[in-house]
């Protein structure tokens, strides 16, 4: 009985976690232009449009600088 309860709880948490992530993924289209920008999350985005797509899920994300984060 305890095993079934634990399994059910783990399954519920896994489904709930995936549901939250799924709501964040929205269709977003951008060009393939290479004009790299470094985001405040430390990720280099291929262009400002790609960073704007990510901002739909991360409202606090901003451009830290033009160019790669590793430059």
Buried (B, 14 or more C-beta within 10 A) or exposed (E): EEEEEEEEEEEEEEEEEEEEEEEEEEEEEBEEEEEBBBBBBEBBBBBBBBBBBBBEEEEEBEBBEEEEBEE
